[in-house]
Amino acid sequence: MLRHVAALVVSSVVLLGAGSGDPWLRMRPMSDSFVVSVPNVMQRHEDVTTVPWGRQSTVIYQVEKGFGSYAVVYAEYPREFIEAVDLQKLFDAQQANIVPGTRSDVLSVQPIQKHARTAREVVFHSDDGKRLNIAQIVLSGRRLYTLLGTTVRPGLEDKEIRRFLDSFEFR
């Protein structure tokens, strides 16, 4: 059974390869509109919750390798919601979702542009300072994306997080 599930996950992703002996992969999920470099094949899962406008799907692609973990998460919202919402309040709400409570220390929050889209970058420590996290929240059409890189070895490993974040492109 597990072999069939693994084959299904891999068959839904196009691996573009990084070439020249680089162990990172360029991954393009066939059913989604992005490309990203990762240190290994990301696993996809989907959470469905009930919200005021019906059922809301959140799609999560995630991989862990060495001391780092990397995730691309998105939810698609109704057009009416996106047209009516204050973008900064939407970013604030998403930031509150990803920065875990009292055991976190936000180091910086700054507006950025990600491929001509309005975005926000949040850098924070979690687990009482043991983990460095860099998140980028991006609205593209009706989808709110959160890109998240995490490491327990800040310094050397945060270059890998930057590589992940900088490689993300919409297609």
Stockholm file with secondary structure:
# STOCKHOLM 1.0

chainA/1-171         MLRHVAALVVSSVVLLGAGSGDPWLRMRPMSDSFVVSVPNVMQRHEDVTTVPWGRQSTVIYQVEKGFGSYAVVYAEYPREFIEAVDLQKLFDAQQANIVPGTRSDVLSVQPIQKHARTAREVVFHSDDGKRLNIAQIVLSGRRLYTLLGTTVRPGLEDKEIRRFLDSFEFR
#=GR chainA/1-171 SS CHHHHHHHHHHTEEECCCCTTCCCEEEEETTSSEEEEESSCCEEEEEEEEETTEEEEEEEEEEEETTEEEEEEEEECCHHHHHHSCHHHHHHHHHHHHSCGGGCEEEEEEEEEETTEEEEEEEEEETTTTEEEEEEEEEETTEEEEEEEEESSTTTTHHHHHHHHHHCEEC
#=GC SS_cons         CHHHHHHHHHHTEEECCCCTTCCCEEEEETTSSEEEEESSCCEEEEEEEEETTEEEEEEEEEEEETTEEEEEEEEECCHHHHHHSCHHHHHHHHHHHHSCGGGCEEEEEEEEEETTEEEEEEEEEETTTTEEEEEEEEEETTEEEEEEEEESSTTTTHHHHHHHHHHCEEC
//
